[in-house]
Amino acid sequence: VQLVESGGGLVQAGGSLRLSCATTGSIASIPTMGWYRQVSGKERELVAAVSSDGSTYYASFVKGRFTISRDNLKNALYLQMNSLKPEDAALYYCAAGVDLATLSRGSWGQGTQVTVSS
């Protein structure tokens, strides 16, 4: 499956953005999908993930601010980001895989840049 992210941009601290990840095929059979982010010079980190049964995972640094969702009819993954902080600025990637432990070894998109001004 090919993944294409969109929705990134420049936002002021405290603002919101909604990232989208469009896919070329059906995501209904994909067990786990998620969002990672990476700042230049740092390791890529998992932000949030959602399984096919709807269960979700959030990294502690976004819990309560970000919401991940998947729409199997539209074959899309979303990340609603609220109360953005300057430290949330990063290149955000969509990923699809088998499970949380191996998600980083699944399919990846090219990323969408999020910039948060203070």
C-alpha atoms as one frame of an Amber mdcrd trajectory, in Angstrom:
protein
   0.000   0.000   0.000   1.197   3.497  -0.830   0.710   6.243   1.734   0.486
   9.978   1.045   0.397  12.459   3.899  -1.097  15.953   3.779  -2.298  18.672
   6.101   0.949  19.919   7.498   1.784  23.596   7.665   2.642  26.516   9.871
   0.553  27.140  12.961   0.939  29.243  16.065   1.456  27.592  19.417  -1.901
  26.605  20.849  -3.363  26.097  17.409  -4.590  22.979  15.641  -3.855  20.988
  12.534  -5.380  17.875  11.049  -3.078  15.543   9.200  -4.418  13.108   6.657
  -2.923   9.990   5.154  -4.451   8.755   1.929  -3.788   5.250   0.699  -3.884
   3.600  -2.686  -5.670   0.513  -1.454  -8.057  -0.706   1.158  -6.917  -0.198
   4.730  -9.625  -2.369   6.248  -7.279  -5.323   6.329  -4.295  -3.391   7.673
  -3.915  -4.396  11.319  -2.163  -1.291  12.574  -1.660   2.245  11.284   0.121
   5.067  12.944   1.861   8.408  12.865   5.532   8.976  13.540   7.461  12.194
  13.642  11.077  13.126  13.213  13.092  16.202  13.913  16.279  16.642  11.954
  19.134  15.020  13.812  16.893  12.998  16.083  15.381   9.541  15.883  11.939
   9.001  14.485   9.400   8.577  17.277   5.963   7.010  17.381   3.234   9.556
  18.054   0.036   7.522  17.884  -1.337   4.316  16.429  -4.709   2.722  15.828
  -5.522  -0.901  15.214  -8.206  -2.394  13.004 -10.400  -2.980  16.051 -10.188
   0.696  16.972  -7.867   0.454  19.916  -5.432   3.321  20.113  -1.999   4.108
  21.456  -0.625   7.565  22.221   2.825   8.641  23.206   2.824  10.366  26.558
   3.920  13.664  25.058   0.733  13.953  22.927  -1.820  12.216  25.116  -4.846
  14.440  25.629  -3.906  16.744  22.748  -3.792  14.514  19.669  -6.445  12.136
  18.349  -5.807   9.414  15.814  -8.573   7.926  13.708  -8.973   5.755  10.658
 -11.761   5.690   8.098 -11.850   2.316   6.395 -14.475   3.485   3.894 -12.334
   6.405   2.753  -9.116   4.437   3.148  -7.612   7.215   5.181  -5.839   7.818
   8.449  -6.045  11.064  10.377  -4.276  12.830  13.192  -6.078  15.713  14.843
  -3.522  17.815  16.663  -4.723  20.382  19.177  -2.897  22.652  21.618   0.212
  22.440  19.490   3.522  23.303  21.074   6.762  24.432  19.429   8.277  21.062
  20.346   5.633  19.340  18.177   7.278  20.773  15.072   8.577  17.889  12.980
   8.158  15.920   9.805   5.162  13.666  10.374   4.951  10.285   8.689   2.093
   7.867   8.209   2.869   4.178   8.625   1.025   0.920   8.091   1.974  -2.452
   9.480   1.156  -5.554  11.402   1.385  -4.456  14.991   2.753  -1.752  17.235
   6.024  -3.531  17.824   6.810  -3.907  14.130   5.016  -0.840  12.727   8.283
   0.942  12.013   9.195  -1.867   9.585   5.960  -1.492   7.591   5.017   0.891
   4.786   5.775   4.595   5.017   4.706   7.799   3.359   6.970  10.707   2.440
   5.935  12.886   5.335   4.275  16.240   5.863   5.988  19.098   7.647   4.482
  20.663  10.745   5.907  23.954  11.969   4.757  25.545  15.207   5.678  29.135
  15.957   5.963  30.364  19.515
